Amino acid sequence: MRRGSRNFNTAETIAQTGAVGHLSPPATTTIRMAAANLRSRKSIWRRLWRLTWKLALAWIALTWLLVLLLRFVPPPTSAFMLERSFAAWRNDERSYATHYRWAPAASVSPQLPIALIAGEDQKFPLHHGFDVQAIADALDEADEGERLRGASTISQQTAKNLFLWGGRSFVRKGLEAYFTVLLEVTWPKRRILEVYTNIAEFGDGIYGADAAAREFFRKAPAQLTAHESALLGAVLPNPRKLRVDRPSAYVLHHADWIERQVRQLGGVSYLPK
């Protein structure tokens, strides 16, 4: 062990200085080879380290530029829309169609975004992307044996729907947190809410305020009433099973609760400026 250690230290010294000294030819050859191998290994690790940093910086730059672009440009689609379209194609659902048309915030009744805040994320104007108290409460309930419930904010749901995929995994949650930070840093709150109002799924293939208003109520999104907006907000926990056009007792009860919450929050004056 001592001899191997001495050889390694000698090789490392030679790798750093290039000096061999007064060694016999066989020993010199062996140590030179060890030094060359050591330099090669160190060079490979340095290259891998530099490549990793370059890829990480490129990822951050590209994703941030995409988020910055979407602050000003309406999203042409979303990851959730693409995922659902692919599932329909794979399962040969020929009747499926994606209904989506961008509607600027000015052309949507303010009753809808305030209903979404009341039903989904009442601290939305106040937090910075994450509701820490809601997350802590959900974890406490899970520790007590209850099913782990979601504690996602509107910012998190916007990040997930726009850029990621469905399902639960640590990778997706980590990416969701990353994109949530990007959105909160790059977009004002009113832009996050505007995009969420446009890409939220209100029925199977029905995305956004414009498609939902026209599909379920045969009217423009600017004409949505407080009750209609509450019905749309009430189906968001599971829009492919809960129905706006044929609301169950649960949906009606949840819509009534949303309307009460809207009044308690102060109505549309609670919307972010």
N, C-alpha and C positions, 0 to 999 in steps of 0.2 A: 504493500500500500504506500509505503514511504517513497519507494522508487517511482511508482506511477505518479505520485503527487509531484515529485521533483521533476519528472519528465514534462508533466503538464505545465508546471510553473515555468520551466525552461522554455517550452514551446511558446507559452504566452509572452514571455519576455522577448523571444526572437520575433514573434508576430508583431510586437509593438516597436522593437528597435532595429530588427534585421541583423543583430549581432549574433555570431555563433561562438566565437572564442576559440580556444585550443582544445577541440574535441576530436576524437578519432573519426575517420571517414564514415564508418557505418553508423556511428551515433549521430554524426552530423546529418547524414541523409535522413535518418529516422525522425530527428527533431525538426528538420526542415519540412518534412511531409506533414508532421503534426501541426506545425505552425501554419502551413498553407491551408490545412483543413479547418483550423480554428478561424483563420481570417475569412474563409469561405462561408462558414456557418454564421459568423457575425455579420457578414455582408448580406446574406439572405434575410436574416432577421431585420436588419436595418431597412432593406428594400420593402419587406412586408409591412413594417411599421409605417414607412412613408406612404405606401399604397393605401393602407387602411385610413390614414389621416386624409389623404387626397379624396378617397371615395366618400368619406364622411362629410368633408367640406363641400364636395360636389352635390351630395344629397341635400344638405341644408340649403345651399344656394338655389338649387332647382326647385325644391318644394316651396321655399320662401317666395321665389319669383312667381310661381303659380298662384300662391295665395295672394300676392300683391296684385297680380293681373285680375283675379276674380273679385277684388275689391271694387273694380270699376266696370267689369264686363259680366253680363249675366251668364251663369253657367249653362252651357248648351245641354248638359245632362248631368247625371251624378253616378257615383259608383253603385248605389243601390238600384238605380234604374237599369244600369247595364247588367248587374247581377241577376235581376228578376227577368230581364229579356233573355239572357243566356239560359236561365233555368227553364223558361217557357219553350225555347228552341230545343233544348235537350230532351224535354219531356213531351215534345210534339203537341204543345198547347196552341193549336192553330187559331183559336178564337182570341188569344191574348193580344192586347195592344197597350202600348204605353201612351198615356195622355198627359202631356206636360206642355205648358206654354208660360213663359216668364211674364209676371205681372209686377211692375214697379210698385213700391210701397204706396205711392200716391194714388194708385188705381185699385187699392184693396181697402175695404172697410176697416177702420181701426178696431172694430169689434173683434176681428179675427186674431190679430197679434196679441191683444190683451187677454183673450180667452186662452190662447196657447200659453202665455206666461202664467195665468192663474192655474191652469191645469197641470203644467209641466214643470215650471221653475219660477216660483214666486220671488226668488232673490236675484233673478236675472239682471236687473239694472244695477245691483249692488256688488255682486261678486266679480272675480277676475277669471272666470272660466270654470271654477270648481266650487261646489258647495261642500265645504269641509265638514260642517255639522251633519248634513244629510248622509255623507259617506260614513261618518262615525256612527250615526244611528243605525245605518244598514248593517254595519259590521257587528254592532252590539246585538242586534236582533239575530244575526246568523250565529253568534256565539251562544245564544240562548236556545238554539235548535230550530229557529224559524228559517224558512227558505230565504236565501240571499236575494234581496230585491235590488232593483236598479236605483242608482242615485245620480244619474247623469243629468247635467244641466243642458239648457238649450244650446250652449256653445259646444259642448261635447257631442250632442246629437247632430249638430250641423257638421262638425268635423267628421264624424262617423259616416253619415249619410252621403256626404259629398265626396270623400276620398277613400273610404275603406269598405269593408265587407261585413256581412252579418255574422252572428255567432259569438261565442265567448272564447277568448284565449288571452293569455298574458301578452302575446305579441301584438294582437289587435288593440288591446287596452293601452299598451305602451305607445303605439302609434297614434291612437286616439288622443292621448294626453299631449303628445308632441304637436299634433295638428291643432289641438285646442289652444295651446300656448301661442302658436303662430297666428291663429285667428284673432285672439284677444290682443296681441301686440300690434297686428297690422290693420284690423278692421275696427271701426266704431261699433258700439252695441247695436245701433239701429241697422247697420248693414248685416250683422249676424242674424238679427231677427228677420230682416227682409229676405235673406237667402233661405233661412229655415222655413219661413212661410211658403216659399216657392218650391222647395224640394221635399217637404214632409209628405209622407204617404198617407192619404185619407181613405184609400180603398185599393183593392188589387189593381195596380196599373194606373191609379189616379194620384198624380203628384202635383202638389201645389194648390194655391188658392184659386187660380183661374180654372183649372180642370175640375176641381171639387165643386166650385160654385155652379158651373155650367152642367156638370153631370148630375148632381144631386138636387139642385134647386132651380135649374133652368134660368139662371140670371148671371149677371156680371159680378165679379168679386167685390166691386165697390158697393153693391146693393145688399150684401149679407147683413142680416140682423144679428142682434146679440144672442138670440136663442139658436139660430142656425150656426153661428160661430162656435157656440158652446157644444153643439152636437158634433161638429168637426173635431174639436179638441177632445171630446169624450171617447172617440174611437182610436186615438193615437196609441194607447198601450198595445193594441193588436188590430191594425186596420184591415187585415185580410180575413178576420173572423167577425169583428164587430162591424155593424152596418149603420151608415148614416141614413140611408133611405128607408130601412126597415129596423129602426132602433129597438133593441131589447129593453127590458126593464132596467137592466144595469146601465145601459147607455143613457137612458132618460134620467135616471137618478144621478148619474155622474155629471150630465149636462146641467142639471139643476144646481148641483154643488158648485160647478165652475161659475155659473152666473152669480151665485152668492159670493164667491171668492172675488170675482171681478168688482162687485160693489164694495166689498170690504177693502180692496186695494185702492179704491178711489176712481175706478173706471179708466178711461183712456188717458187721463192725466198721469197715470203711472208709467206709461210707455217711455222708453229712453228717448231723450231728445237728440 
